[in-house]
Amino acid sequence: MTFRVNCGLTLLAVAILSGARSPAKADLLSSAESFAVLGGSTVTNIGSTTIFGDLGVWPGLATIGLPPGIVSGGTIHAGNVVAQQAQIDLATAYDALAGMAFNLDLTGQDLGGLTLTPGVYRFSSSAQLTGPLTLDGLGDPDALFVIQIGSALTTASNSSVHVINGGDSNVFWQVGSSATLGTGTAFAGSILALTSITLNTGASIVDGRALARNGAVTMDANNISVPEPGTILLLGFGLAGLRAAGKRRHRSAAWVGSADRPSPNSCKRETTHGTIIFHTT
């Protein structure tokens, strides 16, 4: 008797049961992971900014312009122990990123128009983004991108960062001084800046964060959202996939030879054309 199981669905179910998460994201940021915005001196906003995640400031106390800006799905931590611990963990993450061995030195190049694969990239001084940058995860959901910048990061108006084929939650920009996102920039990844971060009008950060160690985070009608937890996303897709597969199995009689399911211990596994086939012994 033969039992056929779709290979992709099986792998997805295994990922759900194991609580698959990106080790890079979970281990690197620690308590700062839940923060979409974290400032050292102040957090200031004008306009209709929406922040998905926590917002904090430490050792400063001031959060200005909230409202009209709103924090959705998170909490404001102004000068409390939660923000203090997040800053401690931010400093640790910043140092870890800065200390990574780089794969390629991009000093003097504009990031605009480039396509980068997973790895660690270095700018010895400032970095500029003019236009689109593509980060291609090559099909690996845990693909890691680290951009080490010696001084400032600046993006021109309407520039963009596109993450494709995996790695959405694992893009880190380690900035040696301050970061400035130009008007309308569609950015991706977590900015860890030594000094300050400024988002000009309409700039956005998806699957990332604006984390400033010593200075201010300044916003103007922006959207900033932390990455979705990977396990929750897998669970949602997995349950839907399992339900759909159950209906298909019922319609197409995927069981071959008997309607009785073999016990796990009585099966051998082999793969044929993307399908796992269990043969009873």
N, C-alpha and C positions, 0 to 999 in steps of 0.2 A: 504494500500500500504506500502511496506517495502523497506527501503534503507539501504544497507549494506556497511560499511566502514571498511577497515583493521585497527585494533587497533594500531598496531605498527606505521603505516603510519600517523594515526591521531595524536599520541603523538609526532611524529617527526615534523609534521607541526606546532603543538602548540609550540614546542621548538623553531622553526625557528621564528615564529611570535613574541614570547616573548623575543627574543634575548638572549637565555639562555647562561650564562657564569658561570664560577666557581667563587663564591664569595670569596673563599680563595685566589685565584690567583689575582683577580682584586683588592681586597681591601688591600692585604698585601703589595705588592711591589710598588704600585702607579706608579710614573714616572719611577722607575727602571725596570718596567716590560718589556719594549722594549729592554733592554740591554742584549746582549748575554755575553759581557765582560765589566767589570767595575773595574778599578784599583784605588788605592789611590795614590801611588807614581809614578809608571810607568806601561806601558803595553808593553811587549817585545815579539817578535816572531822571530823564525827562521824556514825556510822551508815553504812548501805549505799549510799553514793553511787557512781554509775557515770558516768565521764567518757569520752566518745568523741572523741578528739583529743588533742593535746598538753596538758601541764600545766607551768607554769613560774612561777618567782619570781625577781625581780631588782629592786633590789640586795640584797634580803633573801635568806636561805638556807633558811629553815625551811619544810618541807612536813609537816604534822602530820595524823595520822589516815588515812594511806595505807599499808597497810590500816588499817581495814576498807574504806575507799573504794578503788575500783580505776580504773585508767586503761586503757582498751581501745582498741586501734588507734592508740596514740600513745606518747609518751615523756615522762618527767618530767625537766625541765630546772631544776635548783635552783641558782641563782647562777652559771650558766655563761654562755659567750659567746652561746649560742643564745638564752637568755632575755634577755640584755642587748640583743641586736639586736631581739628582738621588742618590748621596751619602747621602744626608740628609734622603731621603726616605729609602735607604738601611739600615741606622742606626736604623730607626724606626722599620723596618721589623725584623731586627736582634734581637732587644730587645724584640719584641713581641713573636718571636719564642722561645727565651731563657726563657721567662717567662711563657710559657705554662706548665700546669700540665702534667706530663708524665704518661703513662699507664703501661710501663714496663721498668725496668732497665736492660740494656744489658752489663753493665760494665764487662770487662774481657772476653767477648765472641767475637769470630771472626764472622763477618757478613756473611762470605762465607758459602754457603750451607743452609742458613736460608730462610724461607718463612714468610714474615710479612704481616699482614692484616692492614687496616687503623688504625692509632693511632699515639701517640707521644711516641718515644723511646729515652732513655737517656743513655749516657756514661758519667760517672763522670770525666773521664780523656780522654785518646786517644781512637780512634776506628780504627780497621783494617778490610779491606776487602780482602780476599784471595779466588778467585774463584767466583762463581755466587751467587748473592743475588736476590731473587724474591719478588716483592711487588705485592700482589694480592688485587686489588680494590673491589673484590666481586660483580662486576657488577654495581658499583656506579661510574658514570662518574665524580662526584665531590669528590670522595674519597680523603682524605688528609693523607699524610705521613709526619711526622716531625721527624728528627733524630737530637737530641741535643747532641753535642760532647764537652766535657769540654776543651780539648786541640786540638790535631792534628788528622786529618783524613789522612790515608795512604791506598792506594790500591796496591796490588801486580800486577806484569805484567799480562796482559791478563785477568784480573778480569772483572766482568760484573754486571750490575744492570738491571733486566728485570721487567718492569711494565706491568701487565696483568689485564684484566677485569676491566679497568677504572682507573682513577686517574693519567693518564699520565702527566697532566699539574700541578699536585699538590704534588710534591715531593720536600721537602726542607731539606737541610743539614745545620744546624747552627753549625759552627765550631769555637771553642774558641781560636784557634791560626791559624795554617796554614793547607792547604789541599794539598796533593801531589797524583796525579793520575799516576800510574805506566804505563810503556810502553804498548801500545795496549789495555789499559782499555777501555771498552765500558760502559760508565757511563750514568746515567739518573737522572734528577732532578737539582734543582738550589742549588749551593753551596754559602752560605753566610758566608765568613770567616772574622774573625776579623783582621787577618794580611795579609797573602799572599796565592796565589794559583799557583801551578805549574802543568802543564800538560806535561808529558814526551812524547817522540816520539810516534806518532800515536794514542794517547789517544783521546777519543771523548766524548762529552756530547750531548745527544739528549733530546729534550723537557726540556731544562734547561739553566743554566747560570753559569758563573764564576764571582762572585761578591766579590771583596776584599775591605774591608773598609779602611785599613791603608797602606798596602804594595803593592807589585807588582803582576800582573798576567803575568806569563811566559809561553809561548807556543812553541811547536815544532812539526810542521806538524800535526795539529789537526783539527777536525771539531767540531764546537759548534753551536747549533741551538736552538733558543727560541721556546717554544710551539706555534703551530698554534692557531690562534684565534678560539675558539670553535664555535662561531656563523657562521663564514665563512664555516667551515667544515660541519656543520649541513645544511647550505643552499645548498651546493653542493650536498650532499647526498639526501637532501629533494626534490630538484627539479628533480633529476634523478628518485627518487622513485615515485613522483607524475606523471611524464610522463609515467613511466612503468605501474603504476596502472591504468592510463587512458586508455592505450592500452588494458590491461587485462579486464577492465570493458566493453569496447566496444565489445570485442570478446566474453565474457562470459555472457553478458546481466545481469550484477550485479543488475540492477534495477529490482525489482520484482513487478509485478502488473501494472506498468505504466512507461512510459518514461519520465514523468514529475517529476522534482525534487520537493519534498515537501519543503515548507518554513521552516526556522529554528524554527520559533515560533510555528509551528503546529506539532512538533515532540516530542516524548518521547524517552528516551534512555534506552536500556538495553544491557547487554553484554552476548554473548554466544560463548564459545570456542575461545576467543581471538578476536572476531569481535564485533564491536559496531553496534547495529541494531536500526535504527530509525523507529518508527511506527507513521504514521500520525494519528491525532485525529480528 
